[in-house]
Amino acid sequence: MRKVDQERQQAKRRQIVQAAIECFARRGFHATTTAEICEAAGMSPGNLFHYFDSKNSIIQAIAEEDQRETAALFAQLEKSEDVLAALLEMAEAAMTQATDQVYARISIEIAAEATRNPKITALFVVNEGETKAALVALLARGIDRGQIDRSLDPELAATWLIALLDGAIGRAVMDPTFDPKTHAPTLRLMITRFLSPAAG
């Protein structure tokens, strides 16, 4: 396939995925119809099914894109000389994403879908495993450099950091009074006190 055709195909796929994300965030995976996705994407069902053979395959594409974005984020964090600063940067990025209701709602939808859809469960497990492994490696490097509390178990610390950030996204969806920007300084303080060598 020529490069221009590949680029056009990828652009169309992104167009469909973005339209689907907005629909899923508004109505949920199961309430959203393919007709609604087609309307939001501005294309016919036949055109949509040329790129995705089912609604499930669109959901898989969303999960795979999230996996790529997470990998790119950790690739950037690994270049940081200050591990604690890198982790705080990651937390701030998560809080910024939580301010985006579409992102926050689609995150909750994917997590819920992972409890009942085996294909999404498999992707979710891979995503979570890769995120945790990258976070454990980052924490271990910080411990070796004396930038992270040596008394912490990197695996347990990574689990609780993920739970903390996932919880912030959940609160943004469930609590209309929750303002991530307002809570960001407190999140930074909690993570700093949790991970700082002085805390040990």
C-alpha positions, 0 to 999 in steps of 0.5 A: 500500500502506498504511503499516502493511502496508509496515511489516509486510512490512519486519518480515517481511523482516527476520525472514527475513533474520536467520534466514537470516544465522544459518543461512548463518553456521552452514552456509554459503550452499550447504549451507543449505536453504530449509526450514532458513531457514523453520524458523529464521524460524518460517514456511512455505515459501509464506510465505517465498517471498511475500517472497523468490523464492529463496535468492539473493534473500535473499543479495542482501538481506543484501548490500544491508543491509550497503551501507546500514549502511556508508553510514550509518557514513560519513555519521556519520564525515563529521561528525567534525572530527578525521579520524584520530579518525574512522578509529580509531572506524571501526576499533574498530567493525570490531573490535567486529563481528569479535567477533560470530562470526555477523557475521564468518562471514557476511562471509566467506560473502558474499566467497566467494559473490561469487567465483562468483555474478554477481549477488552479485559485482555487489553486492560490487563496488558495496559495495566501490567505495562503501566505498573512495570514502567512505574516500578522500574522508575521507582526502583531507579529513584530508590537507587539514586536516593531520590525515593524512600528506600523503605518502600516496596516499589511494587506496592508503591506503584499499586497505590500511586495508580490507585490514587490517580485512577481515583482522581479520575473517578472523582472527576466523573462522579463528583460534580464539585470535584475540581482537579485543578484545585486538588492538584497541589494536595496531590503533589503534597501527598505524593511528595510525602509518600515518596520522599526519602525524608519520609523514611 
